[in-house]
Amino acid sequence: MKTDLLKAPRMGMGCWAIGGPFWNGEIPVGWAGANDQDSRAAIEAAWSCGVRAFDTSAVYGTGHSEELLGEVLWNRPDAIIVSKFGHSFDAATRQMTGPKTDPAYIQGSIEESRSRLRRDRVDVMLLHLNDLPIDEAVAVFDVLDEEVERGHIGSYGWSTDFPASLDAFANRENFTAVQHSMNLFFDAPSLSRVAQSHNLPQLIRSPLAMGILSGKYSDGQSVGNGDVRGNNDDWSGYFHDGRAKEELLAKVSAVRELITSGGRTLTQGALCWLVAKSPNTLPIPGAKTAAQAEENASALQFGPLAPDIMQEIEAVLDRPPEGEPRAR
């Protein structure tokens, strides 16, 4: 039986940060500041506050994120586990070792994820290669159909920011979800239209723009050493030299009063904005502590921002055109 994410509570937990540090060569691709005790407490707090969808990937912490979820949630069948594959790694050195899509790798990766998660099946397994060409993805999803038949996964989807990639596979019987970047700074209209035309749940990554929409970095605070946000990569676009970009902080200031309406915190307002955009959106904000997890999940109590507030935000926010699709 496939998991229907559209029936789940509309706030998940992203588990990239709790995986801890890992690298692609000398480039950090994990998050700084996580420790296992706090991470377990964050998972417990999210669960206690009603979160049921937990998003991870085999590569997060080179398996460690999945291990932590397995430790906490192994005996909770109502937990919906979404994981991903496509980035191979060496757990001993915490190094990424390159993209892979051959059948043996896919099957082995799913088996290892099931073991780390302590589950007979992964509810939803996503392809984690954002810009894999469509013609190469066909064989990948054929293998995933076989894994559904074996009962190793419940269904599958794609973590991609490319509308054409989603549209090419959204009609497959076992394709049940898309994950993509979306937040106040980038509202992903093209991909959202495709997802909604197929009535697919949208797992929203970067819902807080890697922390900028929490307000934590408004004072110029820098991220820690070994943090992915310290890289000056084009794909994220939120930080430069480890500090939040000034133009984004100015946008936060412009809409702060609107998105904190009704007693919401800045974080909760940014999440409630996403919930208001479509009935298909399910934000998956990360949390490294119980307090962060509780704040995120409490956005559910406020519900979507009111339509008039949403209109005012659009009038105030100077959002640039969407542009051509790219990995985000």
C-alpha positions as CSV (number, residue, x, y, z in Angstrom):
1,M,0.0,0.0,0.0
2,K,1.4,3.3,-1.1
3,T,1.8,6.2,1.4
4,D,-0.3,9.2,0.6
5,L,1.7,12.2,1.6
6,L,-1.2,14.5,0.8
7,K,-3.0,13.0,3.8
8,A,0.0,13.5,6.2
9,P,0.3,16.5,8.5
10,R,1.6,19.4,6.4
11,M,4.9,19.8,8.1
12,G,7.8,17.4,7.9
13,M,11.3,17.3,9.2
14,G,14.4,17.5,6.9
15,C,17.3,15.5,8.2
16,W,20.3,16.7,6.2
17,A,21.7,18.7,9.0
18,I,21.5,16.0,11.7
19,G,23.7,13.8,9.6
20,G,26.7,15.9,10.5
21,P,29.8,16.7,8.4
22,F,30.8,15.0,5.2
23,W,32.8,16.1,2.2
24,N,33.1,16.1,-1.5
25,G,36.9,16.2,-1.8
26,E,37.9,19.2,0.4
27,I,34.5,20.8,0.0
28,P,32.1,20.4,3.0
29,V,28.6,19.3,2.0
30,G,27.2,18.7,5.5
31,W,26.2,21.1,8.3
32,A,28.2,22.2,11.3
33,G,26.9,22.2,14.9
34,A,25.0,18.9,15.1
35,N,25.5,16.4,17.8
36,D,23.7,13.1,18.2
37,Q,22.1,13.7,21.5
38,D,20.4,16.9,20.3
39,S,19.6,15.3,16.9
40,R,17.7,12.4,18.6
41,A,15.9,14.9,20.8
42,A,14.9,16.9,17.7
43,I,13.4,13.8,16.0
44,E,11.5,13.0,19.2
45,A,10.3,16.6,19.5
46,A,9.1,16.7,15.9
47,W,7.2,13.4,16.5
48,S,5.6,14.6,19.7
49,C,4.4,17.8,17.9
50,G,2.6,15.8,15.2
51,V,5.3,15.6,12.4
52,R,5.0,12.2,10.6
53,A,7.1,12.8,7.4
54,F,10.8,12.6,7.8
55,D,13.1,13.3,4.8
56,T,16.6,12.0,4.6
57,S,19.1,10.6,2.1
58,A,21.6,7.8,2.1
59,V,24.4,10.4,1.6
60,Y,23.5,12.7,4.5
61,G,26.4,12.2,6.9
62,T,27.3,9.3,4.7
63,G,24.5,7.2,6.2
64,H,24.5,8.7,9.7
65,S,21.2,10.6,9.2
66,E,19.4,7.4,8.4
67,E,21.0,5.7,11.3
68,L,19.7,8.3,13.7
69,L,16.2,8.1,12.3
70,G,16.4,4.3,12.6
71,E,17.4,4.6,16.3
72,V,14.5,6.8,17.2
73,L,11.7,5.7,14.8
74,W,12.3,2.0,14.2
75,N,9.2,1.0,16.2
76,R,6.8,3.7,14.9
77,P,5.1,2.4,11.9
78,D,3.1,5.7,11.4
79,A,6.4,7.5,10.7
80,I,6.7,8.2,6.9
81,I,10.3,7.8,5.8
82,V,11.4,9.5,2.6
83,S,14.9,8.8,1.6
84,K,17.1,9.3,-1.5
85,F,19.8,7.6,-3.5
86,G,22.2,8.5,-6.3
87,H,25.3,9.9,-4.6
88,S,27.7,7.2,-3.6
89,F,30.0,7.6,-0.7
90,D,32.6,6.1,1.6
91,A,31.3,6.0,5.1
92,A,34.7,5.4,6.7
93,T,36.1,8.7,5.3
94,R,32.8,10.5,5.1
95,Q,33.6,11.3,1.5
96,M,31.2,11.4,-1.5
97,T,32.5,9.2,-4.3
98,G,30.3,10.3,-7.3
99,P,26.9,9.8,-8.8
100,K,25.7,6.3,-9.6
101,T,22.6,4.9,-11.3
102,D,23.4,1.4,-12.3
103,P,20.9,-1.3,-11.2
104,A,23.3,-3.0,-8.8
105,Y,24.1,0.3,-7.1
106,I,20.4,1.2,-6.8
107,Q,19.4,-2.1,-5.3
108,G,22.4,-2.1,-2.9
109,S,21.7,1.5,-1.8
110,I,18.1,0.7,-1.0
111,E,19.1,-2.4,0.9
112,E,21.6,-0.4,3.0
113,S,19.0,2.3,3.6
114,R,16.5,-0.3,4.9
115,S,19.2,-1.6,7.2
116,R,20.2,1.8,8.6
117,L,16.5,2.8,9.0
118,R,15.7,-0.6,10.6
119,R,12.7,-0.9,8.3
120,D,11.5,-3.6,5.9
121,R,10.7,-0.9,3.4
122,V,11.3,2.7,2.7
123,D,8.0,4.5,2.2
124,V,9.1,6.8,-0.6
125,M,12.5,6.6,-2.3
126,L,13.6,9.6,-4.3
127,L,16.2,9.9,-7.1
128,H,18.7,12.4,-5.6
129,L,20.4,13.5,-8.9
130,N,18.7,16.8,-9.6
131,D,19.7,17.3,-13.2
132,L,20.0,13.7,-14.4
133,P,19.0,13.7,-18.1
134,I,15.5,12.3,-18.7
135,D,16.7,9.6,-21.1
136,E,19.0,8.2,-18.4
137,A,16.4,8.4,-15.7
138,V,14.1,6.0,-17.5
139,A,16.2,3.0,-16.6
140,V,16.5,4.2,-13.0
141,F,12.7,4.3,-12.5
142,D,12.4,0.9,-14.2
143,V,14.6,-0.5,-11.4
144,L,12.6,1.3,-8.8
145,D,9.4,-0.3,-10.2
146,E,11.1,-3.7,-9.5
147,E,11.9,-2.6,-6.0
148,V,8.3,-1.6,-5.4
149,E,7.3,-5.1,-6.6
150,R,9.8,-6.7,-4.1
151,G,8.3,-4.6,-1.3
152,H,11.5,-2.9,-0.6
153,I,10.0,0.6,-1.2
154,G,6.5,1.8,-1.2
155,S,6.8,4.2,-4.1
156,Y,9.2,6.7,-5.6
157,G,9.8,10.1,-6.9
158,W,12.5,12.6,-7.8
159,S,14.3,15.4,-6.0
160,T,14.5,17.8,-8.9
161,D,14.0,21.5,-9.8
162,F,13.4,20.8,-13.5
163,P,9.7,20.9,-14.5
164,A,10.3,18.8,-17.7
165,S,12.0,16.1,-15.7
166,L,9.0,15.8,-13.4
167,D,6.5,15.9,-16.2
168,A,8.3,13.1,-18.0
169,F,7.6,10.6,-15.2
170,A,4.7,12.0,-13.1
171,N,2.2,9.7,-14.8
172,R,4.0,6.5,-13.8
173,E,1.9,4.4,-11.4
174,N,4.5,4.3,-8.6
175,F,5.7,7.9,-9.0
176,T,4.1,9.6,-6.0
177,A,6.1,12.7,-5.0
178,V,8.5,15.4,-6.0
179,Q,10.9,17.3,-3.8
180,H,12.1,20.7,-4.9
181,S,13.4,24.0,-3.6
182,M,10.9,26.7,-2.7
183,N,10.7,29.6,-0.3
184,L,9.8,33.3,-0.1
185,F,12.8,34.1,-2.2
186,F,12.0,31.6,-5.0
187,D,8.4,30.4,-5.4
188,A,9.0,27.7,-8.1
189,P,5.9,28.5,-10.2
190,S,6.7,26.3,-13.2
191,L,7.5,23.2,-11.2
192,S,4.6,23.8,-8.9
193,R,2.2,24.0,-11.9
194,V,3.4,20.6,-13.1
195,A,3.2,19.0,-9.7
196,Q,-0.3,20.3,-9.1
197,S,-1.5,19.3,-12.6
198,H,-0.6,15.7,-11.6
199,N,-1.9,16.2,-8.0
200,L,1.5,15.2,-6.6
201,P,2.7,16.1,-3.1
202,Q,5.5,18.7,-3.1
203,L,8.2,18.1,-0.5
204,I,9.6,21.5,-0.1
205,R,13.4,21.6,0.6
206,S,15.2,24.9,1.6
207,P,11.8,26.2,3.0
208,L,13.8,28.6,5.3
209,A,16.5,29.4,2.7
210,M,19.1,27.4,4.6
211,G,18.3,29.3,7.8
212,I,18.1,32.9,6.5
213,L,14.3,32.9,7.0
214,S,14.8,31.9,10.7
215,G,16.3,35.3,11.3
216,K,19.4,33.8,12.9
217,Y,21.8,35.3,10.4
218,S,20.4,38.8,10.3
219,D,23.2,40.2,12.4
220,G,25.9,39.1,10.0
221,Q,26.7,35.9,12.0
222,S,28.8,33.5,10.1
223,V,28.2,29.7,9.7
224,G,30.7,27.4,11.4
225,N,33.7,25.8,9.7
226,G,32.9,22.7,7.7
227,D,29.4,23.9,6.9
228,V,28.0,23.6,3.3
229,R,26.7,27.1,3.6
230,G,30.3,28.3,3.7
231,N,30.8,27.3,0.1
232,N,30.4,29.9,-2.6
233,D,28.4,27.6,-4.8
234,D,26.0,28.9,-7.5
235,W,23.3,26.3,-6.7
236,S,22.3,27.6,-3.3
237,G,22.5,31.4,-3.7
238,Y,21.7,32.2,-0.1
239,F,25.1,32.7,1.5
240,H,28.5,34.2,0.5
241,D,31.6,33.6,2.4
242,G,29.6,32.0,5.1
243,R,27.3,35.0,5.7
244,A,23.7,35.6,4.5
245,K,23.5,37.7,1.4
246,E,22.6,41.3,2.2
247,E,20.0,41.6,-0.5
248,L,18.1,38.6,1.0
249,L,18.3,40.1,4.5
250,A,16.7,43.2,3.1
251,K,13.8,41.2,1.7
252,V,13.3,39.6,5.1
253,S,13.1,43.0,6.7
254,A,10.6,44.2,4.1
255,V,8.1,41.4,4.8
256,R,8.9,40.6,8.5
257,E,5.8,42.3,9.8
258,L,3.5,40.6,7.4
259,I,4.8,37.0,7.8
260,T,4.9,37.3,11.6
261,S,1.2,38.2,11.7
262,G,-1.0,36.5,14.2
263,G,1.8,35.8,16.7
264,R,3.9,33.7,14.4
265,T,7.7,33.7,14.6
266,L,9.6,34.6,11.5
267,T,10.3,30.9,11.0
268,Q,6.7,29.9,11.4
269,G,5.5,32.7,9.1
270,A,7.9,31.6,6.3
271,L,6.5,28.0,6.7
272,C,2.9,29.2,6.8
273,W,3.5,31.1,3.6
274,L,4.5,27.8,1.9
275,V,1.4,26.0,3.3
276,A,-0.7,28.8,1.9
277,K,0.7,28.5,-1.6
278,S,-1.0,25.2,-2.4
279,P,-2.7,22.2,-0.7
280,N,0.1,20.0,-2.2
281,T,3.0,21.7,-0.4
282,L,4.6,19.9,2.6
283,P,7.6,21.8,3.9
284,I,10.5,19.8,5.4
285,P,12.5,22.3,7.5
286,G,15.6,21.0,9.1
287,A,16.2,21.0,12.9
288,K,19.3,20.3,14.9
289,T,17.6,20.8,18.4
290,A,14.3,20.0,20.0
291,A,13.5,23.7,20.3
292,Q,14.0,24.2,16.5
293,A,11.8,21.2,15.8
294,E,9.1,22.4,18.1
295,E,9.1,25.8,16.6
296,N,8.9,24.4,13.1
297,A,6.1,22.0,13.9
298,S,4.1,24.6,15.8
299,A,3.5,26.4,12.4
300,L,0.8,23.8,11.9
301,Q,-1.2,25.4,14.8
302,F,-1.3,28.7,13.0
303,G,-2.2,27.3,9.5
304,P,-1.8,29.1,6.2
305,L,-1.2,32.8,6.0
306,A,-4.4,34.7,5.2
307,P,-5.1,35.5,1.5
308,D,-4.9,39.3,2.0
309,I,-1.5,38.8,3.8
310,M,-0.3,36.7,0.9
311,Q,-1.3,39.4,-1.6
312,E,0.5,42.1,0.4
313,I,3.7,40.0,0.6
314,E,3.7,39.7,-3.2
315,A,3.2,43.5,-3.5
316,V,6.1,44.2,-1.2
317,L,8.6,41.5,-2.1
318,D,10.8,42.3,-5.0
319,R,11.2,38.8,-6.3
320,P,13.2,38.4,-9.5
321,P,11.8,36.4,-12.5
322,E,12.0,32.7,-12.2
323,G,14.5,32.3,-15.0
324,E,15.6,29.1,-16.7
325,P,15.3,25.9,-14.6
326,R,18.5,25.0,-12.7
327,A,19.5,22.8,-9.8
328,R,18.9,24.7,-6.5
